[in-house]
């Protein structure tokens, strides 16, 4: 095993060095150690540590050599000369605290290539029609979140020899060989990703352990997940009732109607999702920094959470959304609501009508509800429906994250008023 790992390490070094040399030899744009952009005519504007694209399309690779910078593509394109040409859209080597966001990267061999990097973030980018989407090698403590990694000729996200990565809330779709692959990587967390229609494996694990995989949606991949080299020690679910992943090829039942399957989903004998979800997982943030989670076979849209009747005590909160599905098929949703958002006197409306557990559509509070969250299960016949849940809330009129700024403002106003009074008193005494 040790010889194999060392071999992989040496091959990785040789491969990255080769790629790096080819990037260096091309007409690349460099963000240098001193913060300068070379060439200075490059369509990138610097403001402090933020580097923003100023043209709709940039046709050069970008090499980042500086720590603590943010590359903001502002939804502009970084475009290469073809997926079979060598080179990377963005190449990061031996840097820390670099953020890449809102860049549309296509037609490179590697969309984003990282080597010996730490504490970096890839946020809200689009890596499509490349050879490979994202390739971190010997990197750690980084985040890949809210990206679209699609239609790449090789694979989507490939972590190798890396650890402590979070891969969250990405759409990884229609890549050729795999959606996400981990090789010799450890302590990584993969949650809330949509991994769909990849021609090979949705998720591939090799020589990797101590990784956590849950609340992902594995939909219509040629093979949903695959492990090799007797991979063990990975966790494929959160505890009950939070649950594991949604697998579109799961054929089990949910007799107790809690949104969690009655039997496990087996990737192989050493890798089992003990609590597979019966519908796709989705999560919606509120302005109060708490999320509402759904497991449903419906599409969920028009989510909102608002306070009403704030003069009353306790005030009332209203959670509203729409559910849509194929007309006349059976639909369900399980919703998890933090009790700080809605904590009592629940009412559930379906298309404007209050429903109970004795009417159809039906709603029931699940026994797995606890001191922090309430779980509801609602079943209905599909078309498009408006759902509304309301009840008392523990949220104050002003969100907690506004209290500190308001306190600071009040303190500054007090200081200003005090200084003005002192100035006026001083002036008056001089006049006397």
N, C-alpha and C positions, 0 to 999 in steps of 0.2 A: 504493500500500500504506500509506504514512504517513497519507494522508488518511483511509483506511478505519479504521485503528487509532485515530486521534484521534476519529473519529465514534463508534466503539464506546465509547471512554472517556467521551465526553460523555454519550452515551445511558445508559451505566452509572451515571454520577454522578446524572443526573436521575432515573433509575428508583429508585436506592437512596434518594435524598433524598425522593422521593415516598413510598416505603414507610416510611422512617424517620418522616416526619411523621405517617403514619397510625398507626404503633405508638405514637408519643408521645401522640397524641390519645386513645388507648384507655385503659382502666383497667389499665395495666400495673403490674407489680412491678419496682422498680428496685434494683439493687445499685450504690450510689453510689460516687463517687470516694473518699469517706472510709470506706467499708466498711459503712455503714449500709444497712438494708433499708427501703424505702419502698413501701407503708405498713408501719409497724412491726407491724401485725396480720397480715401475710402469713405463710402457713404454711411459713416457711423459717427454720431454726435456724442461727445462725452460731457456729462455734467456730474462732477464729483466722481463717484464710483459707479455711476450708471452709464451704460453705453447703449444708445438707442439707434435702430435702423432709420435711415432718412430716405431710402428709396424703396419702391415696391418690390424690386427683385435685386438681390445681390448674387452674383455668379462666381463668387470666390469661397474657398474654405476660410474659416476663421479659427485661428490658433490662439488660445488664451494662456498667457504665461503669468498673469497677475492674480494674486489672492484677493479675496474680499471685493468682488465686483459683481455687478448684475448686468446681464445682456438682455435687453428688452427688444424683441423683434417687432412689437407693435402690430402683430398679425401680418407682417411682410414676409416675403419668401427668401429663403436661402437655397439656391438651386445649382446643382452640379451639372456635369456633362454626360451622365449616364450611370446606371447602377453597376455596370461591369468595369467602369474606370476606377482606379485606385484613389483613395482620399476620403476625408471625412468632412461633413458639413461643419461641425464644431468639434475641435480637438482640444481636450484638456489633459495636461500632463503635470503631475506633481504639484497640484494647486489645492487650495482649501477655501471653503466658503465662497464658492462661485455659484450664482443663480442664473439659469437660462430659462427665459419665459417668453411665451407668445411668438415663437418662431415657427414658420412653416418650412420644413426641411425636406427636400426631395432630390432624387437623381444623383445621390452619392453612394459610394460603397457602404460606408457607415454613416448613418444620420448624425448620431452623437457618439463620439469615442472618448472614453475616460481611462486614464492610466495613473495609478498611485495617487488618487484624489480622495479627499475626505470632506465631510460636512458640506456637500454640494446639493443643489436642488434643481430638478428639471420640472417646470410647472407650466401647464396649459400650452404645450407645444404640439405640433403636428408633424410626425415623422412618417411620411408615406412615400411609396414608390422608390425606396432605396434598396440596396442590397440587404442591409440589416438596419433596424431602427435605432436601438440604443445598445451600446457595448461598454459597460464598466468592467475593467480588469484590474485586480488588486486595489480595490477601492473600499471605503467603509463609511459608515455613519451618514448616509445620504438618503435623499427622498426623491422618488419619481412619482408625481401625482398629477392627476387631471389632464393627462396627455391623450392624444389620439395616435396610436401606432398601428398603421393599417397598410395593407397592400404592398408589403415589402417582399421582395423576391426570395430572400432567405428566411429570416426570422424577425420577430418583433423586438422583445427585450431579452438580452442575453447577459446575465450576470455570471462572471467567472472569477474564482479566487477572491471573492468579496464577502463582506459580512456587515451586519447591522444596517441593512437597507430596508426602507419602507417603500413598497410599491402599492400605491393606493388610488382608487377611483379613476383608473385609466380605462379607455376603450382600446382593446387589443384585438384587431379583427382582420380576417382575410389575408394573413401572412402565410407564406408557403410551407415552411418546415415546422414552425412552432410559433405559438403566441408568446409565451414566456418560458425561458429556460434558465435553470440554475445549475452550474457545474462547480463543484468544490467550493460551495458558498454556505454560510452558516448564519444563524440568528437573524434571518430576514423575515419580514412580515409582509404578506400579500393579502390585502383586504379590499373589498368593495370594487373589484375590477370586473368589467364585462369582457369576457374572453370568448369570442364567437367566430365561427366560420373559418377557423384556421385549417389549412389543407392537411397539415400534419397533426402534431400534438397541440392541444390547447396549453398544457403546462407540462414541462419536462424537467425531471430531477435526476441528476447524476452526481455521485460522490458528495452529496449535500445532506446535512442533518440540522436539527434544532431550528427548523423553520416553521412558521405558523401561517396557515392558509385557511381563511374563513370569510364568509359573506361575499364570496365571489360568485359570479354567474357564468357557468360553463355551458355554452349553448352551441350545439350543432358543429362541434369540432370533429374532424375525422376520428381522432382519439382524444377524449376529454383530458386525460392526464396519464402520464407514463413515468415510471421510475426505472432505473437500471443500477447495476452494481450493488444489488441488495441494499438499497437505501432504506434506512430506518431512522427513528428518532424525530420524525417530523409530525406536527400536529395539524389535523385537517378540519378542526372544528373548535368553536368556542364552547363554553359550557351550555347546558340547557337552562333556560329556554332561548338563549341567544342564537344557538344553532351553528350549523356548518355552512356548506355551500349549496347552491342550486345546480343540479345536473340535469340537463334537458333529456338525457336518456334514462333517467331513473323511472322505474315502473312500479314502485311500491305504493303503499296506501297510507292514509292518515285517518285512522278510525276514530281517534279522540278529538279531531278537528282543532289542532293547536298550531298548524302550519309547519310542524316538524314531522318528518316521515317516521313510520313505526319501525323501520329496520334500517340498517346501515347501508352505505355505499362503499364498495370495495374497489380501490385502485389496484392493490395487490395485498397479499397476506399481511405485510408489515405496514401498510398505509391505508387507513380506513377513516372515512368520514362517518362518525357515529351519529350525527344529527343532521342529515341532509334536509335541505329546505324544500317544501312542496311548491314554492313559487319563487320568482326572481326577487332578489334582495334589492332594496333601494333605500336611501337615506336622504332626508331633507333638513337643511339647517334653518333655524329660526334666527331672528335678530337678537335673541336673548342668549345665544351661544349654547343652546341645547338642540339636539337633533331629534327628529321623529323618524323611526325606522319602520319599514314595511316589508312584509313577505306576501307576495300576491301573484296570481296568474292574470291580473289585469294590468293595463298600462295606467300609470298614475300621472296626472297633470294638474296644472292650476293650483298648486299647493300654496296655502297661506296660513299664517297664524297671527291673530290679532287679539288685543284686549278690548273689551266692551264694558260699558257701565262702570268705568273706573272710579266713579264717586262712591259706589257701594263698597261695603267691606264684608267678606273678601270680594275682590273684583272678579269678573268673569272673563274667561278666555275662549276663543273660538278657533278651532282647527278645521280647515275646509280644503277639499280637493275633489277631483273628478276621477272616476274609474271607467275604463273603456275596454271592451273585448269583443270577440266575435259574437254577433247577435244570437241570442237564444241558447248559448252554451252556459255551463255552470261557472260562476265566478266566486272568488273568495279573496279576502285580504286579512292579514294579521297585522295590527298596528301596535307599536310599542311607544307609549307616551311617557316621558319623564314626569314624575309627579310634581316637580317644581313648575311645570307648564300648566297641567290640569291635574288637580288633586282631589276633586270631590264633586258631588251633585251632577254626575254625568248625564248628558242627554245626547242621543244619536239621531240625526235626521238623515233620511235617504230620499232624495228628490223632494225635499221640503217637508216630508212626513216623519214624525217621530216613530222609531221602531223599537221593539223590545225582543226579548228572547222567546216570546210566544207568538210572534207574528212573522210573516215572511215579507221582505228579507229579514233574516235573523241576525241578532247580535248577542254575544255573550262575553262577559269578562272572564278571562282564563284564570284558573287557580294558581298559575305560575306567577301572577302579579306579586310584587313584593313592596318593600318600603321605599324603593327608588323609582320603580316603573310600573305602569299599568298596561296590561296586554288585553286587547279586544280582538275577537274573531267575528267577522261579518261574512255571511254568504248570501248570494243573490244570483239572478239571471242576467247575463251580460247584455248590454247595449252601452250607451253612455249615461252615467249616473253622477249626480252631485251628492257628496257625503259631507256631513258636518258633525263634528263632535264638540260639545261645549261643556263647561263646568267651571267651578271656582279655581282660582290660581293662587300660588304663593308669590308670584312675580309682583314686585312693587310697581308703582306707576312709571318710574324711571328704571330702565335696565341697570343692573349693578355695574356694568362696565362704563356707564356714564357718570356714576357718583363721584369717582376720583377727579375727572376733568372738571365737573361742576364745583367740587370743593376747591380745586386749585384756582379756578376763575374767581370764586367768591373771596378767597384769601388775597388774591392780587388786587381785587377791587377795594378790599378793606385797607390794604397797604397804601394804595394810591390816595384814597380818601384821607387816611391818616396823615400822609406826607403833605397833602394840600392844606390841611388844617394847620400843621406845624409851620408851613411856609407863610400862611396868612397871619398866624399869630406873631411870627418873627417880624414880618413886614409892619404889622400894627405897632409892635413895641419900638421899632426903629423910628416910626413916624412920631410916636410920643416923645 
